[in-house]
Amino acid sequence: METATPAQNTPKNNVYQEDKPHPSSPVTAPLVQPSSQPAVTASEAHSDKQTPSKTWVWILMAYLCLFIVTGYIAFIHQTPILHADEQQRIFTSIQDPESKALISSLFKDEVANFKEKQNIATQSFHIILGGLMGFLSALGASIIGRKN
């Protein structure tokens, strides 16, 4: 009969054997253990289901905020640096032909920049609108899926 050496007598090598009786197995333990906590009520279970709904609402609010801001910038806040009447007043007050040519080119550049900014704002509005429509379709599909 062989005896275990100290190197083998460790749990690390899985050779360690005990002569002590093993504790009771979990199978003999009662299946239902009493607890001091009350059972979960239907309202508490329902409040746990509210968390995804709150997330959907926050995402919807973020989309609506972006939608309103980009819509305002794209369609309502359409102010160039100088209005047409101010540009005309400045242009008529200048007598030098070289200065008139310079001011005229600056006004044309300003109008081109304004149109470019307006196009970017409109494209941003359409991107947010598409994202909002995609979000609402996913929300509708999940609501219909929950009912079925």
C-alpha positions in Angstrom: 0.0 0.0 0.0 1.3 3.4 -0.9 1.2 6.4 1.3 0.8 9.9 -0.1 3.9 12.1 0.0 3.5 15.7 1.3 3.6 17.1 -2.3 0.7 14.8 -3.2 -1.3 15.5 0.0 -2.6 18.9 -1.3 -5.9 19.8 -2.7 -4.1 21.3 -5.7 -3.1 17.8 -7.0 -6.6 16.3 -6.3 -5.0 13.3 -4.6 -5.9 14.5 -1.1 -8.3 12.1 0.6 -10.1 12.6 3.8 -11.2 10.1 6.3 -13.9 12.5 7.6 -17.5 12.0 6.5 -18.7 14.3 3.8 -21.3 16.9 4.7 -24.9 16.3 3.7 -25.4 16.6 0.0 -27.6 19.4 -1.3 -30.2 16.8 -2.5 -31.1 16.1 1.1 -31.7 19.8 1.9 -35.3 21.0 1.7 -36.3 22.2 -1.7 -38.2 25.3 -0.4 -36.4 27.2 2.2 -38.4 29.7 4.3 -37.4 33.3 3.8 -38.0 36.4 5.7 -38.7 38.4 2.5 -42.3 38.6 1.3 -43.2 37.2 -2.1 -42.9 39.6 -5.1 -46.3 41.2 -5.7 -47.7 41.8 -9.2 -47.2 45.6 -8.9 -43.5 45.1 -8.1 -43.1 42.7 -11.0 -44.8 45.3 -13.2 -42.5 48.1 -12.0 -39.5 46.0 -13.1 -41.0 45.9 -16.6 -41.3 49.7 -16.6 -37.5 50.1 -16.9 -37.3 49.3 -20.7 -40.3 51.5 -21.2 -38.5 54.4 -19.5 -35.5 53.8 -21.7 -37.7 54.0 -24.8 -39.2 57.2 -23.5 -35.8 58.8 -22.9 -34.6 57.8 -26.4 -37.8 59.2 -27.9 -37.3 62.5 -26.0 -33.7 62.8 -27.2 -34.9 62.2 -30.8 -37.7 64.8 -30.5 -35.3 67.3 -29.0 -32.8 66.9 -31.9 -35.8 67.0 -34.3 -37.0 70.3 -33.0 -33.6 71.9 -32.8 -32.6 70.9 -36.3 -36.0 71.9 -37.7 -35.7 75.3 -36.1 -32.2 75.8 -37.5 -33.2 74.5 -41.0 -36.5 76.2 -41.5 -37.0 79.1 -39.0 -33.6 80.4 -38.1 -32.8 81.6 -41.6 -30.9 84.8 -41.0 -27.8 85.7 -43.1 -25.2 87.9 -41.6 -26.6 91.0 -43.4 -30.1 91.3 -44.7 -30.7 92.5 -48.3 -31.7 96.0 -47.3 -28.5 96.4 -45.2 -26.4 95.1 -48.1 -28.1 97.5 -50.5 -27.5 100.5 -48.1 -23.8 99.6 -47.7 -23.3 99.0 -51.4 -24.9 102.3 -52.4 -22.8 104.3 -49.8 -19.5 103.2 -51.4 -18.3 105.4 -54.3 -15.0 103.7 -55.2 -15.4 101.1 -58.0 -12.7 98.8 -56.6 -14.3 98.8 -53.2 -17.7 98.1 -54.8 -16.2 95.1 -56.6 -14.7 93.8 -53.4 -17.9 94.3 -51.4 -19.9 92.7 -54.1 -17.7 89.6 -54.1 -17.9 89.4 -50.3 -21.7 89.6 -50.5 -21.7 86.8 -53.1 -19.4 84.7 -50.9 -21.6 85.3 -47.9 -24.8 84.3 -49.8 -23.0 81.1 -51.0 -21.9 80.3 -47.5 -25.4 80.9 -46.2 -26.9 78.6 -48.8 -24.3 75.9 -48.0 -25.2 76.1 -44.3 -28.8 76.0 -45.1 -28.3 72.8 -47.2 -26.4 71.2 -44.3 -29.1 72.1 -41.8 -31.8 70.7 -44.1 -29.8 67.4 -44.6 -29.3 67.1 -40.9 -33.1 67.6 -40.4 -33.8 64.8 -42.9 -31.3 62.5 -41.2 -32.9 63.1 -37.8 -36.3 62.6 -39.3 -35.2 59.3 -40.8 -33.8 58.2 -37.4 -37.0 59.2 -35.6 -39.1 57.3 -38.1 -36.9 54.2 -37.7 -37.2 54.5 -34.0 -40.9 54.8 -34.0 -41.3 51.8 -36.4 -39.1 49.7 -34.1 -41.2 50.9 -31.1 -44.4 50.0 -32.8 -43.1 46.6 -33.8 -42.1 45.9 -30.3 -45.5 46.9 -28.9 -47.3 44.8 -31.4 -45.0 41.9 -30.7 -45.7 42.2 -26.9 -49.4 42.0 -27.5 -49.1 38.9 -29.6 
